[in-house]
């Protein structure tokens, strides 16, 4: 099974550090200090990825209201657990993801009457393909930057502060 040490490129020192970070993250979560725990789980996962760490990171994200991130990670854990034949872990992760679905805040990027096929739209520095235009996409609360650019046109950008309200917010 893949709890830890799934990353074949990690060194023994990376794995030891990952375990120490994971243990500290669990201790912090147990004492209600999720904001401190999440970076520990993130770094543990970066050093030596594992389903257990990913599940705990998703739980941590949920605790700090990063619901879109938690939802995505729970779904990823469920999918990987299914592949690995870990039915109990898959079921738990799917239930956790499902429980978050109604609480997700979403952001829709409307692109009315695109004047050019070369239009590039980005959300937080990542490309937003045409198939996503007009689609409510789950996002974590906080400030999100939407940018549109095309050759021969002025770049357009806006920041939207999305609250944690389970609503759909739109940028045009």
C-alpha positions, 0 to 999 in steps of 0.5 A: 500500500501507499501511505508514505514512501510512494515517491521513488525519487525521495531520499532517506533524509527526505522520507525522515523529514516527511515523517517528522513533518507528518507527525508534527502536523497530526499533533497540531491538528489534535490540538486545534492548530490547523493553520500551523498543521497545513504547511507541515502536511504540504511539505511532508507531501512534497518531500515524500508523497503518500495517500495518508498525508494527502488525506490529512492535508485535505482534512487540514484544508477543510479545517481552515476553510480551503474547501475547494482544495480539500474537496479536490484532494479527497477526490484524488485520494479516493481515486488512488485508493480505488486503484490500490484496492483500498476500499475503506479509504476510498469510501471515507474520502468519497464521503468527505468530498461529497459532504463538502460539495454543497459548501463549495464557493465557485467562480465563473469567468464569463468571456462575452463575445471574444473578439479574437481566437488568440484570447488567453484567459488566466485565473491566478496565473493558470490558463482557463481554457474556453471550455471553462468559460461560463462554468462555475469552478470551485475555488478557495476563499480569498483574492483571485486574479483574473487576466485576459490578454491577446496580441494587439489588445490591452491586457485586462486584469481584475482581482476578486475577493471571494468570500467563503459563502457557498455561492457562485461569483462571476467575473466578466 
